[in-house]
Structure formats: C-alpha cells, structure tokens
Amino acid sequence: MSPGAPRRTLPGLLRPRLRRVDLLVALLLAALGFGAAVQVRSTHQLSALGASRPEDLVRILDDLSGRDARLRAEVEQLTAARQRLADGDDEDAALQEARRRGQVLGVLAGTVPATGPGVLLQVEDPTRAVRAEVLLDALEELRAAGAEAVQLEGRGPGGAVVRVVASTWLLDEDDGVLVDGVLLRPPYAFTTLGDPGTLASALAIPGGVVDTVARVGGTATVRSSDALRVGALRPLDRPRYARPAPGG
C-alpha cells in the first residue's frame, strides 16, 4: 500500500455497499420469482382440470353457461321494465312495477315466504367436523349458482331455522354453528329455491360442497324438487340513521 493511499479498517471492509446495479438485479430477481410462482399456480390449476373426467368438465361448463344465461335474462328483464316505465303515460305501469319490485325485495330480504323449485341439501355430521367454514362455502356455492331464497335448518330448541340473507353470518361453537345468533346443531339442511339442475350441478362439481363434506367425515346429499317452501322470516329492521334522500 502506498503511503498516500487511504487506509481502510476491518469494519469498513465488512460493511456492505449497495450500488444501483445491485438494486436493479434484486428487483429483476424478485420479478422473476413472482412470475415463476404465478406460472406454477396456473399450471397446477390447468393440471387439475386436465385430470378431471369428461363428464365433470361438461358439468362445470353447463354450470357456467347457466350462470351466463341467468345474468342475460336479468338484464333483459330490467331493460324491459325500464322501457315500460319510460313509455307509460299513466301511473298504472309504475305502480305495477313498484309492487313487483316490492315482492322481489321481500324475498331477497327474507321478510316474506317463498315457494318454488329448488334443492334440499342435507348435511350429516356425526363427528362434529363440519364447521362454519364448510357451511359458508356451501352457501356461497348456492348463491353463485343462482339461489333466490335460502333457509338453513339444524337440530336445536324447537327445530331451529334461519332465513339466510346478504348479512347472514356464521360462527363456530363447541356443539354446532351459530347462524345470525341462533345455535344450529347437526344435521344441517339447506332449503334453496332456484333452478334445480343448476343448483344440484354446482354442489356436485369435483372438489365442491359434496366432496368437501365427505373429506371432513360427513355426508352431503342433494335432492331436487319442483315444490319447496322457504318459510322462515326475518324481522324488518328499521334503520336508525339512514333516511331516504330528497328526490330519490
């Protein structure tokens, strides 16, 4: 070392020095790792579909087609209602549409009973292994398949039954599941109104509700019917703070 050269101590030699090129390399490696993880996940999902039986793939496709058809029918219905209201010169069309919407909203809010075709999903749970998460998955699958009215029954005081709505919540308890504050004990039963074929197919898809219940030691059976009744009602709560907006 020349006499005029700066002396570097041992701590200075051991201290890491970050350069712009080092930061750039680190960012590139992170991006490469993220891309690899996404590719592996996508490949795994495609492999799972590739391993499915042809009849299972047809069932999944039918389920997706059914959902698309329901959405298109709903759009056409709303468009026709808007056109009727726009063309109507008297109040009869508006009054009739308001009554129809009131009935529909009553079914969705759980304040009026409902009847129609649908499916009955019976969940046997002898080992108490079906928890709130499994029941919630079943409920979400039914909703995605076009369920229009749902009630959940269980063994409890007086045969407990709860009308399921958008705000329904589920919580695990030691001897059952708490649904909107009501304790339900197994066996459980979902009474669901909607297209029976679509609902039954959605519950029976590979890896779906029936398979999930079986995996935890329970048994799920699905029975279609042309005439079911959802009779459990919910009280219509009066809002404490919200009021209709002027001109609304």
ROSETI-739631 format. One record per residue (C-alpha): residue in three letters; x, y, z. Coordinates in steps of 0.25 Angstrom, whole numbers, plus 5000, padded with zeros to 4 digits. Example, Ala and Ser with C-alpha at 12.3 -4.5 7.8 and 13.67 -1.06 7.14 Angstrom:
2
Ala504949825031
Ser505549965029
***
This chain:
248
Met500050005000
Ser500650144996
Pro500850245007
Gly499850335001
Ala498650234999
Pro497550245009
Arg497550135020
Arg496250045021
Thr495949985034
Leu495349845036
Pro493949895039
Gly493949975027
Leu494349855019
Leu493249775024
Arg492149885023
Pro491249845010
Arg491249954999
Leu489949964991
Arg490050004977
Arg488950034967
Val489349914959
Asp489149824972
Leu487749884974
Leu487349864959
Val487849714960
Ala487049694973
Leu485749754966
Leu485949674954
Leu486149544963
Ala484849584971
Ala484049604958
Leu484549464952
Gly484149394965
Phe482749454965
Gly482549414950
Ala483049274953
Ala482049264965
Val480949314956
Gln481349214945
Val481349094955
Arg480049134961
Ser479349144947
Thr480049014942
His479448944955
Gln478048994952
Leu478148944938
Ser478648814942
Ala477548794952
Leu476548824941
Gly477248734931
Ala477148614941
Ser475648634942
Arg474748534935
Pro474048584923
Glu472648574930
Asp473248664941
Leu473748764931
Val472348764924
Arg471648794937
Ile472548914940
Leu472348964926
Asp470848954928
Asp470949024941
Leu471649144935
Ser470649144923
Gly469549144933
Arg470049264941
Asp470249344928
Ala468849314923
Arg468249354937
Leu469049494936
Arg468649514922
Ala467149484925
Glu467249584937
Val467849694928
Glu466749674918
Gln465649674929
Leu466249804935
Thr466349874921
Ala464849834918
Ala464449894931
Arg465150024929
Gln464550034915
Arg463150004921
Leu463350114931
Ala463850214920
Asp462650184911
Gly461550184921
Asp460750314922
Asp459950274934
Glu460350234948
Asp459850084946
Ala461150044940
Ala461950104951
Leu461050054962
Gln461149904956
Glu462649914955
Ala462749964969
Arg461849854974
Arg462749754966
Arg463949804972
Gly463449804986
Gln463149654985
Val464549624979
Leu465249714990
Gly464349645001
Val464849504996
Leu466349554996
Ala466149625009
Gly465549505015
Thr464249575020
Val463249495012
Pro463149345010
Ala463549284996
Thr463149154989
Gly463749094976
Pro464648994970
Gly466048964976
Val466848874984
Leu466948814998
Leu468448805003
Gln468548705015
Val469848705023
Glu470048595033
Asp471148625042
Pro471348505053
Thr472748545057
Arg472448695058
Ala473548725048
Val472648815039
Arg472948955043
Ala472449095040
Glu473449105028
Val472948985021
Leu471449035023
Leu471949165018
Asp472549105005
Ala471249035003
Leu470449165004
Glu471449234994
Glu471349124984
Leu469849124985
Arg469849274983
Ala470749274971
Ala469849164965
Gly468649264965
Ala467949234979
Glu466849334981
Ala466349294995
Val467149205005
Gln466849155019
Leu467749075028
Glu467248985038
Gly467848905049
Arg467548825061
Gly467248925073
Pro466248975082
Gly464948955075
Gly465648915062
Ala466449045059
Val466349105045
Val466949235040
Arg466649315027
Val467949335020
Val468049475015
Ala469249565010
Ser469649605024
Thr469649465030
Trp470849425038
Leu471349285043
Leu472249255055
Asp472749125061
Glu472249085074
Asp472648955082
Asp471448875079
Gly470948945066
Val470949065058
Leu470449205061
Val469649265050
Asp469149405052
Gly469149385067
Val468349255066
Leu469149125070
Leu468949015060
Arg469348875063
Pro469548765052
Pro469048705044
Tyr468848835035
Ala467848855024
Phe467948965013
Thr466548985006
Thr466949064994
Leu466049124983
Gly466549134969
Asp466849054956
Pro466948914962
Gly467848854951
Thr468848974952
Leu468848974968
Ala469048824968
Ser470148824958
Ala470848934966
Leu470848854978
Ala471348734972
Ile472548784964
Pro473848724967
Gly474448784979
Gly473148854982
Val472248844994
Val471948694994
Asp473448664993
Thr473748765004
Val472748705014
Ala473248565011
Arg474648605013
Val474448645027
Gly473648525030
Gly472248565028
Thr471148525017
Ala470448625008
Thr469248584999
Val468548674989
Arg467048654986
Ser466348734975
Ser464948774976
Asp463948854968
Ala463248904980
Leu463948954992
Arg463649055003
Val464549155010
Gly463649205021
Ala464649255031
Leu464549405032
Arg465349515037
Pro464849645044
Leu464949775036
Asp465949855044
Arg465650005044
Pro466950085040
Arg467450175052
Tyr468150275044
Ala467950255029
Arg466750335022
Pro466250345008
Ala467050445001
Pro466250564996
Gly465750544981
Gly466150394982
***
